[in-house]
């Protein structure tokens, strides 16, 4: 069970540069917190 520091349920996040590295980790973390993630490769 993963514990989230905050909840983002019902929120959207547009992540640029999300195909690898920090962007991918950020997208995964936001998705775990409940956000609808919209990845954008750059």
C-alpha positions in Angstrom: 0.0 0.0 0.0 1.4 3.4 -1.1 0.8 6.4 1.0 0.3 9.7 -0.8 1.3 13.0 0.7 -1.7 14.7 -1.0 -4.6 13.8 -3.1 -5.1 14.9 -6.6 -8.3 13.1 -7.4 -10.3 15.0 -10.0 -7.4 17.1 -11.1 -5.5 17.0 -14.5 -1.8 17.3 -15.0 -0.1 18.1 -18.3 3.4 16.8 -18.2 5.8 17.9 -20.9 8.9 15.7 -21.5 7.3 12.7 -19.8 8.7 10.0 -22.0 11.7 9.4 -19.7 13.7 10.5 -16.7 12.3 13.1 -14.3 9.2 13.7 -16.4 8.3 10.0 -16.4 8.8 9.8 -12.6 6.7 13.0 -12.1 3.9 11.6 -14.3 3.9 8.3 -12.4 3.8 10.1 -9.0 1.0 12.3 -10.0 -1.0 9.4 -11.4 -0.5 7.5 -8.1 -1.9 10.5 -6.2 -5.1 10.3 -8.3 -4.5 12.9 -11.0 -5.5 12.3 -14.6 -2.1 12.6 -16.3 -1.8 13.9 -19.9 1.7 13.0 -21.1 3.3 15.1 -23.8 6.5 13.9 -25.4 8.9 16.6 -26.4 
